[in-house]
Amino acid sequence: MAAHRAIGALSETDVREDLKKITLPTSILHGGDDQIVAIEFPVG
């Protein structure tokens, strides 16, 4: 049940504004075939 809730939280949470707050060089790894948390954000 906890895993099911975690998937829901990941798929419904928009973290784009949080990503903008990162001020240090950071590597964000994301799978291109991720069907649960499809992420799209501009690079740069």
Secondary structure in CASP SS format (residue, H / E / C, confidence):
PFRMAT SS
TARGET T0000
AUTHOR 0000-0000-0000
METHOD secondary structure of the structure
MODEL  1
M C 1.00
A H 1.00
A H 1.00
H H 1.00
R H 1.00
A H 1.00
I H 1.00
G H 1.00
A H 1.00
L H 1.00
S H 1.00
E H 1.00
T C 1.00
D C 1.00
V C 1.00
R H 1.00
E H 1.00
D H 1.00
L H 1.00
K H 1.00
K C 1.00
I C 1.00
T C 1.00
L C 1.00
P C 1.00
T C 1.00
S C 1.00
I C 1.00
L C 1.00
H C 1.00
G C 1.00
G C 1.00
D C 1.00
D C 1.00
Q C 1.00
I C 1.00
V C 1.00
A C 1.00
I C 1.00
E C 1.00
F C 1.00
P C 1.00
V C 1.00
G C 1.00
END
